Amino acid sequence: MPASDFALEDSSGHEWILGDHKGQVVVLFFYPGDETPICTRQMCSLRNRWNDYAATGAEIVGISTDSVESHKSFIENHKLPLRLLSDPDRRVADAYGARSLIPGKVARSVFVIDANGIIRYRDVRPIGLLRPKDDDIIQAIREAQQ
């Protein structure tokens, strides 16, 4: 299924556009919120495995409904290496079906999009108590590169 194009603001206030990354694998990490226990563990796990993620050459971004300012603080507090995008009205999360059972939040989800803009891997967790495993995501990135 083709990935919906979108533009969102990152923690530096710059616009990030999915369509600008055509030709490379892109990983979208939707998560419920900055500085929450499970989300912080998830993003710190990603940080701790960053060399493995970076070795794939994929563009990796996190997306939540939190503000640009919240993302900036979250990145600084935990030394996160990835770009975080603000989706305050859940427009992008809704377009991808990343709907949470928690009102106003997005579901903990991962989407791996191949170089042609096709979603090759989808893991949506509407309750979000368990986070996706890094090894599974890295494997999905490698499969999307074939």
N, CA, C and O atoms as a DFTB+ gen file, in Angstrom:
584 C
 N C O
     1  1       0.844      -1.176       0.000
     2  2       0.000       0.000       0.000
     3  2       0.893       1.244       0.000
     4  3       1.858       1.311       0.761
     5  1       0.579       2.225      -0.843
     6  2       1.400       3.439      -0.898
     7  2       1.303       4.254       0.388
     8  3       0.239       4.337       1.002
     9  1       2.415       4.849       0.787
    10  2       2.451       5.708       1.974
    11  2       1.897       7.082       1.612
    12  3       2.232       7.634       0.563
    13  1       1.063       7.625       2.466
    14  2       0.532       8.972       2.257
    15  2       1.622       9.998       2.498
    16  3       2.315       9.946       3.514
    17  1       1.776      10.927       1.570
    18  2       2.769      11.989       1.744
    19  2       2.268      12.962       2.809
    20  3       1.062      13.116       3.002
    21  1       3.186      13.604       3.483
    22  2       2.817      14.576       4.511
    23  2       3.996      15.489       4.791
    24  3       5.130      15.204       4.405
    25  1       3.710      16.584       5.466
    26  2       4.734      17.516       5.947
    27  2       4.396      17.846       7.396
    28  3       3.260      18.195       7.714
    29  1       5.393      17.733       8.269
    30  2       5.230      18.088       9.678
    31  2       6.454      18.871      10.136
    32  3       7.527      18.783       9.538
    33  1       6.274      19.632      11.197
    34  2       7.360      20.421      11.762
    35  2       8.169      19.576      12.744
    36  3       7.612      18.816      13.536
    37  1       9.510      19.726      12.677
    38  2      10.372      18.980      13.600
    39  2      10.723      19.836      14.815
    40  3      10.265      20.972      14.941
    41  1      11.535      19.279      15.701
    42  2      11.864      19.951      16.965
    43  2      12.678      21.230      16.773
    44  3      12.816      22.020      17.706
    45  1      13.208      21.435      15.588
    46  2      13.945      22.672      15.294
    47  2      13.070      23.694      14.588
    48  3      13.525      24.791      14.263
    49  1      11.801      23.329      14.348
    50  2      10.899      24.238      13.654
    51  2      10.987      24.146      12.139
    52  3      10.402      24.970      11.436
    53  1      11.712      23.151      11.625
    54  2      11.836      22.962      10.178
    55  2      10.777      21.982       9.690
    56  3      10.389      21.055      10.401
    57  1      10.326      22.205       8.477
    58  2       9.349      21.310       7.874
    59  2      10.051      20.061       7.345
    60  3      11.056      20.154       6.641
    61  1       9.516      18.901       7.689
    62  2      10.027      17.613       7.186
    63  2       8.932      17.040       6.300
    64  3       7.784      16.916       6.726
    65  1       9.287      16.688       5.060
    66  2       8.319      16.212       4.077
    67  2       8.693      14.793       3.661
    68  3       9.810      14.545       3.207
    69  1       7.760      13.873       3.817
    70  2       8.034      12.479       3.450
    71  2       8.474      12.368       1.994
    72  3       9.432      11.658       1.692
    73  1       7.786      13.061       1.089
    74  2       8.095      12.977      -0.337
    75  2       9.521      13.371      -0.687
    76  3      10.034      12.960      -1.728
    77  1      10.169      14.158       0.161
    78  2      11.563      14.544      -0.078
    79  2      12.518      13.372       0.101
    80  3      13.693      13.476      -0.251
    81  1      12.034      12.263       0.639
    82  2      12.888      11.110       0.939
    83  2      12.618       9.932       0.014
    84  3      13.020       8.803       0.297
    85  1      11.939      10.201      -1.086
    86  2      11.707       9.169      -2.099
    87  2      13.078       8.660      -2.556
    88  3      14.004       9.449      -2.747
    89  1      13.200       7.368      -2.725
    90  2      14.479       6.793      -3.123
    91  2      15.245       6.197      -1.954
    92  3      16.288       5.574      -2.152
    93  1      14.739       6.380      -0.732
    94  2      15.370       5.753       0.424
    95  2      14.289       5.171       1.325
    96  3      13.129       5.581       1.269
    97  1      14.681       4.217       2.152
    98  2      13.757       3.629       3.113
    99  2      13.543       4.631       4.243
   100  3      14.485       5.255       4.730
   101  1      12.281       4.769       4.646
   102  2      11.914       5.679       5.738
   103  2      11.175       4.872       6.799
   104  3      10.334       4.032       6.481
   105  1      11.499       5.135       8.060
   106  2      10.827       4.477       9.177
   107  2      10.116       5.545       9.995
   108  3      10.729       6.509      10.453
   109  1       8.799       5.355      10.171
   110  2       7.992       6.256      10.984
   111  2       7.683       5.564      12.308
   112  3       7.039       4.515      12.330
   113  1       8.141       6.151      13.404
   114  2       7.842       5.666      14.752
   115  2       6.789       6.579      15.352
   116  3       7.123       7.673      15.808
   117  1       5.539       6.170      15.367
   118  2       4.499       6.928      16.061
   119  2       4.526       6.488      17.524
   120  3       4.659       5.299      17.815
   121  1       4.402       7.444      18.439
   122  2       4.389       7.106      19.865
   123  2       3.476       8.074      20.602
   124  3       3.306       9.215      20.171
   125  1       2.876       7.626      21.726
   126  2       1.868       8.442      22.423
   127  2       2.357       9.771      22.993
   128  3       1.635      10.765      22.905
   129  1       3.555       9.827      23.574
   130  2       3.939      11.105      24.152
   131  2       5.342      11.165      24.711
   132  3       5.895      10.164      25.165
   133  1       5.907      12.362      24.670
   134  2       7.237      12.621      25.224
   135  2       7.219      12.452      26.744
   136  3       6.230      12.761      27.408
   137  1       8.315      11.963      27.268
   138  2       8.543      11.857      28.717
   139  2       7.545      10.960      29.444
   140  3       7.365      11.094      30.654
   141  1       6.902      10.059      28.729
   142  2       6.068       9.054      29.383
   143  2       6.918       7.804      29.552
   144  3       7.851       7.601      28.775
   145  1       6.633       6.966      30.528
   146  2       7.538       5.855      30.843
   147  2       7.837       4.907      29.674
   148  3       9.003       4.632      29.388
   149  1       6.810       4.411      29.005
   150  2       7.054       3.431      27.937
   151  2       7.677       4.109      26.723
   152  3       8.579       3.553      26.098
   153  1       7.204       5.305      26.383
   154  2       7.757       6.021      25.229
   155  2       9.226       6.372      25.464
   156  3      10.048       6.260      24.555
   157  1       9.548       6.789      26.666
   158  2      10.940       7.119      26.972
   159  2      11.808       5.865      26.854
   160  3      12.908       5.925      26.305
   161  1      11.320       4.725      27.367
   162  2      12.083       3.474      27.223
   163  2      12.250       3.107      25.751
   164  3      13.322       2.674      25.329
   165  1      11.176       3.283      24.970
   166  2      11.241       2.952      23.546
   167  2      12.276       3.827      22.829
   168  3      13.113       3.316      22.085
   169  1      12.218       5.122      23.051
   170  2      13.139       6.019      22.349
   171  2      14.574       5.861      22.853
   172  3      15.518       6.006      22.077
   173  1      14.745       5.571      24.122
   174  2      16.103       5.329      24.637
   175  2      16.656       4.006      24.110
   176  3      17.859       3.889      23.879
   177  1      15.798       3.018      23.919
   178  2      16.232       1.763      23.307
   179  2      16.683       2.011      21.876
   180  3      17.709       1.490      21.439
   181  1      15.913       2.807      21.155
   182  2      16.293       3.166      19.789
   183  2      17.639       3.905      19.806
   184  3      18.512       3.633      18.982
   185  1      17.796       4.833      20.743
   186  2      19.064       5.562      20.891
   187  2      20.216       4.599      21.156
   188  3      21.289       4.721      20.565
   189  1      19.982       3.638      22.052
   190  2      21.038       2.693      22.403
   191  2      21.403       1.770      21.252
   192  3      22.518       1.251      21.200
   193  1      20.474       1.564      20.334
   194  2      20.721       0.732      19.154
   195  2      20.934       1.578      17.900
   196  3      20.866       1.062      16.784
   197  1      21.191       2.879      18.080
   198  2      21.269       3.798      16.955
   199  2      22.290       3.359      15.901
   200  3      22.036       3.507      14.705
   201  1      23.424       2.829      16.317
   202  2      24.422       2.387      15.330
   203  2      23.840       1.319      14.413
   204  3      24.119       1.317      13.214
   205  1      23.035       0.412      14.960
   206  2      22.401      -0.629      14.144
   207  2      21.374      -0.029      13.192
   208  3      21.298      -0.422      12.028
   209  1      20.590       0.919      13.682
   210  2      19.615       1.588      12.821
   211  2      20.335       2.406      11.738
   212  3      19.993       2.324      10.558
   213  1      21.318       3.179      12.148
   214  2      22.040       4.035      11.202
   215  2      22.733       3.215      10.121
   216  3      22.842       3.656       8.977
   217  1      23.200       2.030      10.480
   218  2      23.893       1.174       9.510
   219  2      22.984       0.758       8.351
   220  3      23.473       0.381       7.286
   221  1      21.667       0.823       8.553
   222  2      20.741       0.461       7.477
   223  2      20.649       1.562       6.421
   224  3      20.262       1.297       5.284
   225  1      21.003       2.792       6.790
   226  2      20.890       3.919       5.868
   227  2      19.482       4.479       5.769
   228  3      19.238       5.393       4.981
   229  1      18.556       3.952       6.550
   230  2      17.168       4.431       6.502
   231  2      17.041       5.784       7.193
   232  3      17.796       6.102       8.112
   233  1      16.079       6.568       6.739
   234  2      15.705       7.821       7.403
   235  2      14.710       7.443       8.494
   236  3      13.679       6.839       8.200
   237  1      14.999       7.786       9.744
   238  2      14.179       7.358      10.878
   239  2      13.667       8.588      11.610
   240  3      14.444       9.450      12.021
   241  1      12.328       8.660      11.769
   242  2      11.724       9.790      12.469
   243  2      10.688       9.288      13.474
   244  3      10.071       8.240      13.281
   245  1      10.512      10.047      14.539
   246  2       9.478       9.780      15.520
   247  2       8.367      10.805      15.356
   248  3       8.624      11.954      14.997
   249  1       7.125      10.387      15.621
   250  2       5.978      11.279      15.458
   251  2       5.037      11.104      16.651
   252  3       4.666       9.985      17.007
   253  1       4.658      12.233      17.261
   254  2       3.625      12.216      18.296
   255  2       2.836      13.513      18.213
   256  3       3.141      14.391      17.405
   257  1       1.824      13.623      19.054
   258  2       0.999      14.835      19.074
   259  2       1.637      15.950      19.899
   260  3       1.104      17.059      19.956
   261  1       2.764      15.669      20.533
   262  2       3.414      16.683      21.362
   263  2       3.939      17.841      20.514
   264  3       4.158      17.705      19.310
   265  1       4.131      18.972      21.169
   266  2       4.560      20.201      20.497
   267  2       6.027      20.130      20.082
   268  3       6.785      19.272      20.534
   269  1       6.389      21.042      19.227
   270  2       7.781      21.189      18.796
   271  2       8.673      21.418      20.021
   272  3       9.751      20.832      20.127
   273  1       8.224      22.264      20.934
   274  2       9.014      22.577      22.138
   275  2       9.183      21.343      23.023
   276  3      10.261      21.114      23.570
   277  1       8.126      20.554      23.165
   278  2       8.202      19.331      23.949
   279  2       9.204      18.362      23.329
   280  3       9.998      17.740      24.035
   281  1       9.161      18.239      22.007
   282  2      10.102      17.348      21.314
   283  2      11.544      17.801      21.526
   284  3      12.435      16.984      21.760
   285  1      11.760      19.097      21.441
   286  2      13.117      19.627      21.631
   287  2      13.641      19.257      23.016
   288  3      14.784      18.819      23.151
   289  1      12.821      19.428      24.031
   290  2      13.209      19.094      25.397
   291  2      13.441      17.590      25.556
   292  3      14.408      17.178      26.197
   293  1      12.564      16.774      24.980
   294  2      12.676      15.315      25.046
   295  2      13.993      14.856      24.424
   296  3      14.694      14.016      24.988
   297  1      14.323      15.409      23.268
   298  2      15.586      15.075      22.591
   299  2      16.768      15.445      23.474
   300  3      17.689      14.648      23.648
   301  1      16.745      16.650      24.031
   302  2      17.852      17.119      24.871
   303  2      17.972      16.292      26.150
   304  3      19.078      15.919      26.540
   305  1      16.842      15.999      26.809
   306  2      16.865      15.260      28.070
   307  2      17.431      13.855      27.927
   308  3      18.060      13.340      28.851
   309  1      17.211      13.235      26.777
   310  2      17.608      11.835      26.615
   311  2      18.643      11.622      25.513
   312  3      18.958      10.486      25.159
   313  1      19.174      12.729      24.971
   314  2      20.207      12.649      23.926
   315  2      19.750      11.743      22.778
   316  3      20.471      10.840      22.351
   317  1      18.547      12.005      22.295
   318  2      17.969      11.188      21.225
   319  2      18.556      11.604      19.878
   320  3      18.631      12.797      19.584
   321  1      18.974      10.644      19.058
   322  2      19.631      10.965      17.794
   323  2      18.674      11.153      16.613
   324  3      19.100      11.562      15.533
   325  1      17.393      10.858      16.809
   326  2      16.481      10.928      15.682
   327  2      15.678      12.224      15.698
   328  3      15.565      12.900      16.721
   329  1      15.129      12.544      14.540
   330  2      14.273      13.710      14.386
   331  2      12.871      13.359      14.894
   332  3      12.339      12.293      14.584
   333  1      12.281      14.264      15.675
   334  2      10.914      14.073      16.163
   335  2      10.010      15.101      15.495
   336  3      10.338      16.286      15.427
   337  1       8.863      14.626      15.002
   338  2       7.915      15.466      14.284
   339  2       6.651      15.659      15.105
   340  3       6.193      14.744      15.789
   341  1       6.092      16.861      15.028
   342  2       4.888      17.207      15.779
   343  2       3.655      17.071      14.882
   344  3       3.568      17.696      13.825
   345  1       2.704      16.240      15.324
   346  2       1.442      15.993      14.623
   347  2       0.296      16.351      15.574
   348  3      -0.448      15.470      16.005
   349  1       0.148      17.663      15.911
   350  2      -0.757      18.066      16.988
   351  2      -2.224      17.720      16.765
   352  3      -2.954      17.516      17.735
   353  1      -2.670      17.649      15.529
   354  2      -4.080      17.341      15.275
   355  2      -4.290      15.882      14.852
   356  3      -5.393      15.504      14.455
   357  1      -3.235      15.065      14.935
   358  2      -3.261      13.636      14.588
   359  2      -3.632      13.393      13.125
   360  3      -4.085      12.304      12.772
   361  1      -3.443      14.391      12.284
   362  2      -3.777      14.269      10.870
   363  2      -2.975      13.152      10.215
   364  3      -3.535      12.329       9.491
   365  1      -1.676      13.118      10.462
   366  2      -0.814      12.098       9.850
   367  2      -1.057      10.738      10.504
   368  3      -1.164       9.726       9.812
   369  1      -1.142      10.716      11.823
   370  2      -1.411       9.448      12.520
   371  2      -2.712       8.829      12.016
   372  3      -2.776       7.623      11.781
   373  1      -3.738       9.645      11.852
   374  2      -5.016       9.129      11.360
   375  2      -4.891       8.610       9.934
   376  3      -5.476       7.582       9.594
   377  1      -4.138       9.309       9.103
   378  2      -3.943       8.878       7.710
   379  2      -3.263       7.510       7.644
   380  3      -3.502       6.738       6.716
   381  1      -2.425       7.215       8.622
   382  2      -1.710       5.936       8.651
   383  2      -2.430       4.875       9.482
   384  3      -1.974       3.733       9.545
   385  1      -3.524       5.225      10.107
   386  2      -4.242       4.259      10.930
   387  2      -3.588       4.019      12.276
   388  3      -3.799       2.971      12.887
   389  1      -2.797       4.974      12.749
   390  2      -2.113       4.850      14.043
   391  2      -3.011       5.445      15.129
   392  3      -2.669       6.446      15.757
   393  1      -4.145       4.821      15.332
   394  2      -5.140       5.326      16.278
   395  2      -5.012       4.611      17.624
   396  3      -4.978       3.382      17.693
   397  1      -4.945       5.391      18.662
   398  2      -4.827       4.855      20.016
   399  2      -6.194       4.743      20.664
   400  3      -7.139       5.436      20.285
   401  1      -6.283       3.873      21.634
   402  2      -7.491       3.809      22.454
   403  2      -7.485       4.912      23.517
   404  3      -8.496       5.144      24.179
   405  1      -6.345       5.588      23.677
   406  2      -6.222       6.703      24.625
   407  2      -6.634       7.978      23.886
   408  3      -5.994       8.343      22.900
   409  1      -7.679       8.657      24.336
   410  2      -8.143       9.862      23.647
   411  2      -7.032      10.906      23.471
   412  3      -6.291      11.206      24.407
   413  1      -6.934      11.444      22.265
   414  2      -5.971      12.503      21.978
   415  2      -4.560      12.033      21.700
   416  3      -3.686      12.857      21.427
   417  1      -4.308      10.738      21.760
   418  2      -2.955      10.216      21.542
   419  2      -2.909       9.374      20.274
   420  3      -3.941       8.974      19.735
   421  1      -1.699       9.116      19.814
   422  2      -1.514       8.211      18.681
   423  2      -1.110       6.843      19.221
   424  3      -0.597       6.727      20.334
   425  1      -1.344       5.821      18.425
   426  2      -0.964       4.462      18.817
   427  2       0.541       4.281      18.644
   428  3       1.142       4.841      17.727
   429  1       1.135       3.504      19.521
   430  2       2.538       3.138      19.370
   431  2       2.618       2.273      18.110
   432  3       2.112       1.151      18.087
   433  1       3.253       2.802      17.071
   434  2       3.245       2.150      15.759
   435  2       4.562       2.357      15.043
   436  3       5.287       3.321      15.289
   437  1       4.852       1.423      14.148
   438  2       6.030       1.540      13.291
   439  2       5.596       1.232      11.861
   440  3       4.895       0.253      11.607
   441  1       6.022       2.080      10.943
   442  2       5.794       1.867       9.522
   443  2       7.133       1.964       8.815
   444  3       7.861       2.942       8.985
   445  1       7.461       0.945       8.017
   446  2       8.673       0.966       7.203
   447  2       8.220       1.145       5.765
   448  3       7.454       0.340       5.233
   449  1       8.703       2.210       5.145
   450  2       8.318       2.578       3.783
   451  2       9.529       2.369       2.878
   452  3      10.615       2.873       3.165
   453  1       9.344       1.625       1.782
   454  2      10.481       1.347       0.901
   455  2      10.813       2.557       0.021
   456  3      10.123       3.575       0.068
   457  1      11.852       2.439      -0.764
   458  2      12.354       3.540      -1.585
   459  2      11.347       3.996      -2.635
   460  3      11.464       5.103      -3.160
   461  1      10.363       3.160      -2.946
   462  2       9.332       3.517      -3.921
   463  2       8.078       4.093      -3.263
   464  3       7.090       4.366      -3.945
   465  1       8.114       4.279      -1.944
   466  2       6.984       4.870      -1.243
   467  2       5.897       3.885      -0.858
   468  3       4.760       4.287      -0.611
   469  1       6.231       2.589      -0.801
   470  2       5.272       1.551      -0.447
   471  2       5.510       1.114       1.002
   472  3       6.647       0.858       1.400
   473  1       4.433       1.031       1.786
   474  2       4.563       0.550       3.161
   475  2       4.827      -0.947       3.108
   476  3       4.005      -1.721       2.618
   477  1       5.989      -1.342       3.621
   478  2       6.393      -2.745       3.592
   479  2       6.257      -3.435       4.944
   480  3       6.276      -4.664       5.018
   481  1       6.120      -2.653       6.016
   482  2       5.998      -3.221       7.363
   483  2       5.112      -2.286       8.164
   484  3       5.237      -1.064       8.085
   485  1       4.214      -2.885       8.937
   486  2       3.267      -2.105       9.738
   487  2       3.049      -2.836      11.060
   488  3       2.704      -4.018      11.073
   489  1       3.252      -2.132      12.165
   490  2       3.015      -2.690      13.495
   491  2       2.298      -1.613      14.302
   492  3       2.926      -0.655      14.752
   493  1       0.981      -1.763      14.489
   494  2       0.167      -0.778      15.207
   495  2      -0.307      -1.414      16.502
   496  3      -0.879      -2.504      16.498
   497  1      -0.066      -0.722      17.616
   498  2      -0.445      -1.205      18.944
   499  2      -1.345      -0.172      19.608
   500  3      -0.847       0.735      20.274
   501  1      -2.677      -0.291      19.439
   502  2      -3.616       0.721      19.944
   503  2      -3.565       0.934      21.455
   504  3      -3.853       2.032      21.929
   505  1      -3.207      -0.088      22.209
   506  2      -3.101       0.085      23.666
   507  2      -1.710       0.595      24.022
   508  3      -1.580       1.432      24.916
   509  1      -0.684       0.121      23.360
   510  2       0.644       0.683      23.483
   511  2       1.421       0.365      24.737
   512  3       2.374       1.075      25.058
   513  1       1.046      -0.682      25.463
   514  2       1.794      -1.019      26.673
   515  2       3.097      -1.743      26.355
   516  3       4.053      -1.681      27.128
   517  1       3.131      -2.418      25.234
   518  2       4.351      -3.091      24.794
   519  2       4.900      -2.371      23.581
   520  3       4.147      -1.936      22.710
   521  1       6.207      -2.250      23.529
   522  2       6.802      -1.548      22.398
   523  2       7.344      -2.546      21.383
   524  3       7.705      -3.667      21.742
   525  1       7.400      -2.144      20.118
   526  2       7.965      -3.028      19.091
   527  2       9.434      -3.333      19.399
   528  3      10.135      -2.514      19.995
   529  1       9.878      -4.492      18.996
   530  2      11.264      -4.913      19.248
   531  2      12.191      -4.339      18.183
   532  3      11.892      -4.381      16.990
   533  1      13.325      -3.800      18.639
   534  2      14.299      -3.203      17.719
   535  2      14.756      -4.192      16.654
   536  3      14.865      -3.830      15.483
   537  1      15.023      -5.431      17.044
   538  2      15.501      -6.417      16.069
   539  2      14.480      -6.645      14.955
   540  3      14.854      -6.793      13.792
   541  1      13.197      -6.673      15.305
   542  2      12.148      -6.859      14.296
   543  2      12.114      -5.675      13.326
   544  3      11.945      -5.861      12.120
   545  1      12.274      -4.475      13.849
   546  2      12.235      -3.280      13.004
   547  2      13.453      -3.229      12.087
   548  3      13.327      -2.929      10.900
   549  1      14.617      -3.519      12.631
   550  2      15.837      -3.512      11.812
   551  2      15.732      -4.560      10.706
   552  3      16.143      -4.310       9.573
   553  1      15.185      -5.725      11.027
   554  2      14.968      -6.765      10.015
   555  2      13.993      -6.271       8.937
   556  3      14.209      -6.512       7.749
   557  1      12.929      -5.586       9.348
   558  2      11.946      -5.059       8.387
   559  2      12.590      -4.007       7.475
   560  3      12.273      -3.937       6.288
   561  1      13.484      -3.199       8.023
   562  2      14.190      -2.208       7.201
   563  2      15.022      -2.931       6.153
   564  3      14.991      -2.571       4.976
   565  1      15.758      -3.941       6.571
   566  2      16.615      -4.673       5.621
   567  2      15.771      -5.350       4.535
   568  3      16.167      -5.369       3.369
   569  1      14.620      -5.900       4.906
   570  2      13.744      -6.523       3.916
   571  2      13.183      -5.493       2.935
   572  3      13.002      -5.793       1.754
   573  1      12.911      -4.285       3.420
   574  2      12.387      -3.241       2.541
   575  2      13.454      -2.741       1.554
   576  3      13.125      -2.126       0.539
   577  1      14.704      -3.002       1.852
   578  2      15.788      -2.576       0.969
   579  2      16.052      -3.551      -0.161
   580  3      16.809      -3.244      -1.082
   581  1      15.435      -4.726      -0.100
   582  2      15.677      -5.754      -1.133
   583  2      14.860      -5.498      -2.362
   584  3      14.938      -6.260      -3.326
